[in-house]
Amino acid sequence: MNYISNIWNNPKTSIAGVLIAVVTVAGALSQQGITFGNVGKGTVALIGAIASALLGLLAQDPGSAASQGSGVTAQ
């Protein structure tokens, strides 16, 4: 399986995976109290929140027209 071609063929899935990883790492760092110094207090939580928001924007309602056009039918 060619992983690079999978990234280019499925960009939304690849971006969603990266955002999930960012949210997970940012959550773990924030829980441990790790920050980026005095200037960056709260930056880890902010990065996690932004990644969560972008992931929400990528999400699609299963009953929307775009997903119905892909051959998947909502039940």
For each residue, the residues with C-beta under 8 A, 3 or more apart:
1: 6
2: 5 6
3: 6 7
4: 7 8
5: 2 8 9
6: 1 2 3 9 10 14
7: 3 4 10 11 14
8: 4 5 11
9: 5 6
10: 6 7 13 14
11: 7 8 14 15
12: 15 16 58
13: 10 16 17
14: 6 7 10 11 17 18
15: 11 12 18 19 54 58
16: 12 13 19 20 55 58
17: 13 14 20 21
18: 14 15 21 22
19: 15 16 22 23 51 52 54 55 58
20: 16 17 23 24 55
21: 17 18 24 25
22: 18 19 25 26 47 48 51
23: 19 20 26 27 48 51 52 55
24: 20 21 27 28
25: 21 22 28 29
26: 22 23 29 30 44 45 47 48 51
27: 23 24 30 31 48
28: 24 25 31 32
29: 25 26 32 34 44
30: 26 27 33 34 44 45 48
31: 27 28
32: 28 29
33: 30
34: 29 30 44
35: 40 41 42 43 44
36: 39 40 41 43 44
37: 40 41
38: 41
39: 36
40: 35 36 37 43 44
41: 35 36 37 38
42: 35 45 46
43: 35 36 40 46 47
44: 26 29 30 34 35 36 40 47 48
45: 26 30 42 48 49
46: 42 43 49 50
47: 22 26 43 44 50 51
48: 22 23 26 27 30 44 45 51 52
49: 45 46 52 53
50: 46 47 53 54
51: 19 22 23 26 47 48 54 55
52: 19 23 48 49 55 56
53: 49 50 56 57
54: 15 19 50 51 57 58
55: 16 19 20 23 51 52 58 59
56: 52 53 59
57: 53 54
58: 12 15 16 19 54 55
59: 55 56
60: 64 66 67
61: 64 67
62: 67 72 74
63: 67 68 74
64: 60 61 67 68
65: 68 69
66: 60 69 70
67: 60 61 62 63 64 70 72 74
68: 63 64 65 72 73 74
69: 65 66
70: 66 67
71:
72: 62 67 68
73: 68
74: 62 63 67 68
75:
